[in-house]
Amino acid sequence: MSSSTPFAVRCTLTFGDVYGQILAWMAVIFVSLASGLALMGSSKPLFALVGVGLILVLSLPFLLFAFVTTLLNHIQLEPKSVA
């Protein structure tokens, strides 16, 4: 029978680690909404709605990938001291 060392899972993620990602995605949202409003005045407002939806749907996987990889990079396994 082998003795295994117990580990403690610790997350060192702070708000500062994801702050830039949040700002970048907010910029994408504001640019898409601005372009949607600009296209809304044209003769085909359906293009505006499709454009905004397309930008948001296509940017969401990149945002999730950035959040998940940042989170995984900040998870640490530390051995517990056995007393």
DAVEN-V87280 format. One record per residue. PHI is phi in whole degrees, -180 to 180 (none if undefined). OMEGA is omega as a letter, one per 30 degrees, with the letter a starting at -180 (* if undefined). BURIAL is # if it has 9 or more other C-alpha atoms within 8 Angstrom, else .. Layout:
PHI&OMEGA&BURIAL  PHI&OMEGA&BURIAL
//
This chain:
none&a&.  -97&l&.  -93&l&.  -107&l&.  -86&l&.  -73&a&.  -118&l&.  -109&l&.  -91&a&.  -129&l&.  -107&a&.  -106&a&.  -71&l&.  -121&a&.  -63&l&.  -64&a&.  -72&a&.  -111&a&#  -60&l&.  -64&l&.  -67&l&#  -66&l&.  -64&l&.  -65&a&.  -71&l&#  -64&l&.  -64&l&.  -62&l&#  -63&a&#  -67&l&.  -67&l&.  -68&l&#  -68&l&#  -66&l&.  -68&l&#  -65&l&#  -67&l&#  -67&l&#  -78&a&#  -64&l&#  -79&a&.  -77&a&.  -76&a&.  -126&a&#  -70&l&#  -64&l&.  -63&l&#  -65&a&#  -66&l&#  -66&l&.  -64&l&#  -64&l&#  -62&a&.  -66&l&.  -64&a&#  -68&a&#  -68&a&.  -76&a&.  -84&a&#  -61&l&.  -62&l&.  -68&l&.  -65&l&#  -63&l&.  -63&l&.  -65&l&#  -64&a&#  -66&a&.  -68&l&.  -65&l&#  -63&a&#  -65&l&.  -73&a&.  -109&l&#  -98&a&#  -121&l&.  -107&a&.  -116&l&.  -68&l&.  -84&l&.  -81&a&.  -91&a&.  -97&*&.
//
